[in-house]
């Protein structure tokens, strides 16, 4: 059985708005969506399924490439450490 974790859409919107159209990992400029705005995704650094919090202090705005790499890349553990370091600086 798969566990479903509720997400607060207000957290996602806040994090994406504060990112100001840039990937918070490398500052890269993502592609524009069909609406003409930068396409970013909200990533829970400590996954909700691992008892991570659905709070801005645990969510980083990433471009689609970095988000996929965070989930499926061979260096995902290093990325998570970097994301936590970044979040400590931008959302104390």
C-alpha positions in Angstrom: 0.0 0.0 0.0 1.3 3.4 -0.9 1.2 6.2 1.7 -0.2 9.5 0.5 1.3 12.7 2.1 -0.8 15.8 2.1 1.0 18.9 0.8 0.1 22.5 1.6 -0.2 24.4 -1.6 0.6 27.7 0.2 4.1 26.4 1.0 4.7 25.5 -2.7 3.4 28.9 -3.9 5.5 30.8 -1.3 8.7 29.0 -2.1 8.2 29.4 -5.9 7.4 33.1 -5.5 10.5 33.7 -3.4 12.7 31.9 -5.9 11.9 34.8 -8.3 12.0 32.6 -11.5 15.4 31.0 -10.7 16.5 27.5 -9.6 17.6 27.9 -6.0 20.3 25.3 -6.5 22.4 26.8 -9.3 20.5 30.0 -10.2 19.9 28.6 -13.7 17.0 30.1 -15.7 14.4 27.4 -16.3 12.3 27.3 -19.5 9.1 29.3 -19.6 5.8 27.5 -19.2 2.9 27.9 -21.6 1.7 30.7 -19.4 5.0 32.5 -20.1 6.4 32.2 -16.6 9.5 30.3 -15.5 8.7 26.7 -14.8 10.0 25.7 -11.3 9.2 22.7 -9.1 9.0 22.5 -5.4 11.2 19.8 -3.9 11.0 18.5 -0.3 14.6 18.0 0.6 13.7 15.6 3.4 10.9 13.6 1.8 7.5 13.7 3.4 7.5 9.9 3.4 10.6 10.1 5.6 8.9 12.4 8.1 10.1 15.6 6.4 8.1 18.7 7.1 5.9 20.5 4.6 7.4 23.9 5.5 9.5 26.4 3.6 12.5 25.4 5.6 12.4 22.0 3.9 11.3 23.0 0.4 13.5 24.3 -2.4 12.6 25.6 -5.8 14.3 23.7 -8.6 14.4 23.6 -12.3 13.0 20.4 -13.8 16.5 19.0 -14.5 17.8 19.5 -11.0 14.5 18.2 -9.5 14.8 15.0 -11.5 18.5 14.7 -10.6 17.6 15.1 -6.9 15.3 12.1 -7.2 17.1 9.9 -9.7 20.7 11.1 -10.0 23.6 9.0 -8.7 24.7 11.9 -6.5 21.4 12.6 -4.9 22.8 12.4 -1.4 25.3 15.1 -2.1 22.6 17.2 -3.7 20.4 16.9 -0.6 23.3 18.0 1.6 23.7 21.1 -0.6 20.0 21.8 -0.6 19.9 21.8 3.2 22.9 24.1 3.3 21.3 26.5 0.8 18.0 26.5 2.7 19.8 27.4 6.0 21.0 30.5 4.2 17.9 31.6 2.4 15.2 30.5 4.8 16.7 30.8 8.3 
